[in-house]
Amino acid sequence: MFTPGFSFTSEQRLTGAQRNDIAANVSKICSESFGPLLRFCSPFLSLKSSTSTTMIRFILLQNRQGKTRLAKYYVPLEDSEKHKVEYEVHRLVVNRDPKFTNFVEFRTHKVIYRRYAGLFFSLCVDITDNELAYLECIHLFVEILDHFFSNVCELDLVFNFHKVYLILDEFILAGELQETSKKAIIERMGELEKLE
């Protein structure tokens, strides 16, 4: 009798490892129990890691001079490597012609960036991720900041960095988009403001 090693609700998303486990177990059950009926199980076998798990590797907010105003890493890096990454990303996006796209390859990943006034919002994602979705993600983050700080500026980010990190954690968690509703994030931040 098959008993899964994990359980999940319909509201949770499966990770790549969980999809692989399910696909392996479905394949095993089909071959042992159904034999000739294996061809009917083939749609379930396509669950097996057809798409790799995608995630945001880091997010950077930098001004034109290269000062990093916000940096959040979702992969472990040494401090020296973080400074090197920040320097390289800044050099990459500042010197880029505005006529070019906002997507650029960076090492074995892809940086998606957008400039708002004097700030560059940069996301590093896997090479196969959807660029336009992350470009909209950056825009939504800026809209949330603008709404929360009432016409946000660089000084708001500097002096209220703890609130910016709270907003970011409501928006992106563990390198994946957590919430895409501007209203829900603003309401949650309002609740946190009341607690202070």
Salt bridges, closest charged atoms under 4 A:
GLU81 OE2 - ARG107 NH1 2.55
GLU88 OE1 - ARG107 NH2 3.07
ASP126 OD1 - ARG57 NH1 3.99
ASP126 OD1 - HIS109 ND1 3.81
GLU131 OE2 - LYS110 NZ 2.77
GLU143 OE2 - HIS139 NE2 3.01
GLU154 OE2 - ARG69 NE 2.73
ASP169 OD1 - LYS72 NZ 3.04
GLU170 OE2 - ARG188 NE 3.45
GLU176 OE1 - ARG13 NH2 3.53
GLU191 OE1 - ARG188 NH1 3.38
GLU193 OE2 - LYS163 NZ 3.57
